[in-house]
Amino acid sequence: MHIKPNKDWKWNFCHKQNKLTLDMGGGMLFVSAFEKRHLVNDAFANDHMSIEQGEDFTTFFEKLDGQLPVPTDFIYQITLNCVTAKSFYKPLMPKSWFFEAASSVSSAIVGNVVKLQSTCEARHYVVVESNPNASTLLLIEKSHTLNDVKCLNQFELIKVMNDRLVPVKFETSQNVSAA
């Protein structure tokens, strides 16, 4: 099944789950990964999906579908969390110190999949927002141990300087430990 955004899609905040949701009609409800404390006030306006958000949906989906060797339903989940994050997540300060500088820097283009290398392990992220100096990234794997005390969980965001982004090229046999 191919999902396309439409004018009837509506953002709602679910107080019971403490998460932003997207009513996609036809009994489909997307529950984002983001709690109230991470969201800007616009997230609580119960608005329909904007044209810009629909365009972001298409951009993220097409880029991720072309890069990630994972099931389509997981690509939709990543895409919807990216759109939610880009539209409603509070601004972040860079936390580059958790990651090693990349030997060859990846282009910080929205929708690109990149890797970050902490002192413990490397994990895959998608670029949600970017400027010439830093990018906001969404973790697409189950978790990323950053050090002895800090760990990010799937779909959490972090902002880092662009010199930390490691380029990624997937082979069809390679898997992302995600869904």
N, C-alpha and C positions, 0 to 999 in steps of 0.2 A: 504494500500500500504506500502510495506517495502522498506525503502531507504538504499542502501549500497553505501559507497564511492567507486569511481573508478578513474582511471588515467586521465580521461577527466575533472574531477572537477577542476575549476580554480578560484583562488583568484583574485579579482580586487578591486581597490578603486574607488568608485563612488563619483566624485567631487560634483555632483548635490545634493546628499543626505549627503555628508560628512561622509560616512560610508564605512567600508570594506564589500564587498559582496563575495558570493561564487556562481559562475555559475555552476549549477549541471546538465546542459544539459536538453534536453526535455522541454525547456521552464521554468524550475524551477530555481529560483534565490533566494538565502537566503541573506537577508540584516541583518548584525550583529547589535548589539546594540552599537557598539563602534565608536566614532568619531576620526578623524585624530589626535587630540592632545593627545589621549591616546595610540596611536600605535607606535611601534618601526619601524624603517626604512624598515625592511624586509617586512612589510605589503604592501609596495607600489611596489614590484617587479613583480606583476602580474604573480605569479608562479602557477603551478599545485599543487594540494594537495599532500603532501608527504606521503610516506608509514607510517611514524610515526604518522602523523596527522590522517590517516585512521585508524590506530590502536587505537589512542585516541578516535576517533569517536565511534568505536565499544565498547570500554571499558566504556565510559560515558553512551552510550545508554543502554547497558545491565544492568549496575548498577542502573541507574535511573529508567528503566522500572521495575526492581525488587523491587524498594523502594517506588515509587510515585503512588498514586491512582489518576492519571490525564490522560486525553486523550493522545494517542500516538503522535499526531501531536504536542502537547505541549512539550512532551519529546524530540522530534526531535529539536524543537526550543531551548530548554535548552542545549541539547547536542552540537548543532552547535555553540552556544554562548560560551560554555565551551572550545571547540576546538579552536575557534578564540582567546579567552582570553589567553589560555595556550600558543598558538603559537606567538601571536602578541601584547599582552598588555604590556605596560611599567611596569617595576618593581614597587612595592608599598612598602611603609613603614608601619609597623604595627600601627593600631589605636585602640588598645585594650581598652583604657580608656572609650570608649563609651559603653562597655558591662560588665555585671557582670561576676564574675568567676563562672564556672560551679561546681555544687556539686559533680557530677561524670563526669569525662572527657571522651568525645567521642574519638574514635580512628580517628586520622586525616589522613584518607585514601582517596586518590583521587577518586572522584565519589560518596563518601558517602554524604548523606543528614544529615545536622546538624541544630541545632537551636542556635541563638544568642539572648540573653536577654538584651535589652537596659533598661534604666530607665523608658521608656514609654511602651514597648511591646516586645514580642518575635516573631521572624520570621524565616522562613526556608531558608537555603542556601545549595549550593553544593560545596564541596571541589574541587577546580580547580588545585591547586598545594599545596604541603605540604613539610615541613622539620621538624626535631625533635622539633623545637621551635614554629614555626608559620605557618599559612596556609592562602592562598589566596582563598576567597570565593566569589561565585556569588549568588546574591539574586534572588530567584525564585518566590517570591511573588510580588504583585503589588508595594508595597513600605514598608519601614521600618523607622519609626520615631526614631531617635537616641537620640535627645534632643530637646530643645525649638527651635533651629535654623537649625539643620542638619537632613536631610532626604535622604535616598537612594531610588532610583527608581528601578523597576524591571530590572534585568540583570546587575546592577552596581556591581563593585567589591570592596571588602575591605579586607585588610590583618589584621589578629589578632593573638595574642598568642594562642597556642593550649589549654591553660587552660580555655578558654572562650567557647569552643565548647561543646554544650549540645547534648548528644545522642538522636536520634529520632527513634521511632518505630511507624509506621502508622497502624491504624486499617483500614479495608476496608471501613468502614463507614465514616472515617475521611476525610476531604477535605483540600486541600491547596488552599488558596485564590489566585489563579493565573490567568489562562487563561480566 
